[in-house]
């Protein structure tokens, strides 16, 4: 009887572990990010960047953003991601403006790129198991909220 109970507990633990892992978002599985984005109501197109690594194209409140994968080996087994958005012809796009914004919003990196465009990025390390889907969705909400705030900031007069 003890062997049967122990076997059932082992089977239940394995099933629970599988369910928990299925709810994880990892850079090793770009499809897990696509699924989480789509479940949250976002468009999510999985493509590849110029070096063949995965890249997801999406948008929020009319502004496009990408999720680029880093630490990849031959276009797979990636370890981190970066949310990225950029705007051309912003009215408030200077090094001073970017520094002022970064003093208020510590997790994102605003900058002026080589073309003079205002960009914002947010890096996430998803190595060693990634993060729960719930935490990823919370992070996504933070990203989209901050992205909208940044857009308002760079276009203010």
C-alpha positions in Angstrom: 0.0 0.0 0.0 2.8 2.4 0.8 4.4 1.7 -2.5 1.2 2.5 -4.3 0.8 5.8 -2.4 4.4 6.7 -3.0 4.0 5.9 -6.7 0.9 8.1 -6.9 2.6 11.0 -5.1 5.6 10.7 -7.5 3.3 10.7 -10.5 1.3 13.7 -9.2 4.5 15.6 -8.5 5.8 14.9 -12.0 2.5 16.1 -13.5 2.5 19.2 -11.3 6.1 19.9 -12.3 5.2 19.6 -15.9 2.2 22.0 -15.6 4.4 24.5 -13.7 7.1 24.3 -16.4 4.5 24.7 -19.1 3.6 28.1 -17.5 7.2 29.4 -17.7 8.4 31.9 -20.2 11.9 31.3 -21.4 14.3 32.8 -24.0 15.1 29.2 -25.0 11.5 29.0 -26.2 10.5 32.0 -28.2 7.1 30.3 -28.7 6.5 30.7 -24.9 6.8 34.5 -25.3 4.5 34.5 -28.4 1.9 32.5 -26.5 2.0 34.8 -23.5 1.7 37.9 -25.6 -1.2 36.5 -27.6 -2.9 35.3 -24.4 -2.7 38.9 -23.2 -4.3 40.2 -26.4 -1.2 41.4 -28.2 -0.2 40.7 -31.7 3.0 38.6 -31.7 4.8 37.8 -35.0 7.8 35.5 -34.6 10.5 36.3 -37.1 14.3 36.4 -37.2 16.7 39.3 -37.0 19.6 40.0 -39.4 21.9 37.3 -37.8 19.2 34.6 -37.6 18.2 34.9 -34.0 14.6 34.9 -33.0 12.7 38.3 -32.9 9.1 39.0 -32.0 7.3 42.0 -33.5 4.4 43.5 -31.6 2.6 46.7 -30.7 0.9 48.6 -28.0 -1.3 51.7 -28.2 -0.4 52.2 -31.8 3.4 52.0 -31.2 5.4 49.1 -32.6 8.0 47.3 -30.5 10.3 44.3 -30.9 11.5 41.6 -28.5 15.0 40.6 -29.6 16.8 37.5 -28.3 20.4 37.4 -27.1 22.9 34.8 -26.0 21.7 32.5 -28.8 23.7 29.6 -30.3 23.0 29.2 -34.0 19.6 31.0 -33.7 18.4 28.9 -30.7 19.0 28.3 -27.0 18.9 32.0 -26.2 19.4 33.3 -22.7 18.0 36.8 -22.6 15.6 39.2 -24.4 15.4 42.9 -25.0 12.2 44.9 -25.4 12.9 47.8 -27.9 10.9 50.7 -29.4 12.0 53.7 -31.3 10.5 56.9 -32.6 11.6 59.3 -35.4 11.1 63.0 -35.5 10.5 63.4 -31.7 10.4 66.9 -30.4 12.0 66.2 -27.1 15.0 64.0 -28.1 18.3 65.0 -26.7 20.9 63.5 -24.4 19.7 65.8 -21.6 16.0 64.7 -22.1 17.1 61.0 -22.1 19.0 61.6 -18.8 16.1 63.3 -17.2 13.7 60.5 -18.2 16.1 57.8 -16.9 16.3 59.5 -13.5 12.5 58.9 -13.1 12.3 55.5 -14.7 15.1 53.3 -13.5 14.4 50.0 -15.2 14.4 51.1 -18.8 17.2 52.6 -20.9 16.3 55.6 -23.0 18.8 56.9 -25.6 19.3 58.7 -28.8 20.5 56.3 -31.5 23.0 56.9 -34.2 20.2 58.2 -36.5 19.1 60.8 -33.9 15.9 58.8 -33.1 14.6 58.4 -29.5 14.7 54.8 -28.4 13.9 52.9 -25.2 14.9 49.4 -24.3 14.4 47.0 -21.4 16.6 43.9 -20.9 15.5 40.7 -19.2 17.7 37.7 -18.3 15.6 34.6 -18.8 18.4 32.0 -18.4 18.2 29.1 -16.0 14.5 28.4 -16.2 13.0 31.8 -17.3 10.1 33.4 -15.3 6.5 32.5 -14.6 4.0 33.6 -17.2 2.3 35.7 -14.6 5.5 37.6 -13.9 6.2 38.0 -17.6 2.7 39.5 -18.1 3.4 41.9 -15.2 6.7 42.8 -16.8 4.9 43.3 -20.2 2.4 45.6 -18.6 5.3 47.6 -17.0 7.0 47.8 -20.5 3.9 49.0 -22.4 3.0 51.5 -19.7 6.5 52.9 -19.6 6.7 52.9 -23.4 3.5 55.0 -23.6 4.9 57.4 -21.0 8.2 57.7 -22.9 6.3 58.4 -26.2 4.3 61.2 -24.5 7.5 62.6 -23.0 9.5 62.7 -26.2 6.6 64.4 -28.1 5.7 67.0 -25.5 6.3 70.6 -26.4 
